[in-house]
Amino acid sequence: MNEATLEEKVETIRRRMIELAEKKGNLADKSVVAISQQLDKYLVFLQRSRMNVLQKTS
């Protein structure tokens, strides 16, 4: 997955998480936590992608 695709995925998941948290009214709701964990995974992918780009240009 390229960086632009990862950024789009992160933003999509982030919006979905915010909407669900507002709907549930509870950040500790299982479904909100599950989406948050998914978001974390993609954020790590994105950070690794950016680090790889930086390492290649150094």
Residue pairs with C-beta under 8 A, 6 or more apart in sequence:
1 9
1 45
1 49
2 49
3 46
3 49
3 50
3 53
6 42
6 45
6 46
6 49
7 46
9 42
10 39
10 42
10 43
10 46
13 35
13 38
13 39
13 42
14 39
16 35
17 32
17 35
17 36
17 39
20 29
20 31
20 32
20 35
21 27
21 29
21 32
24 31
24 32
26 32
27 33
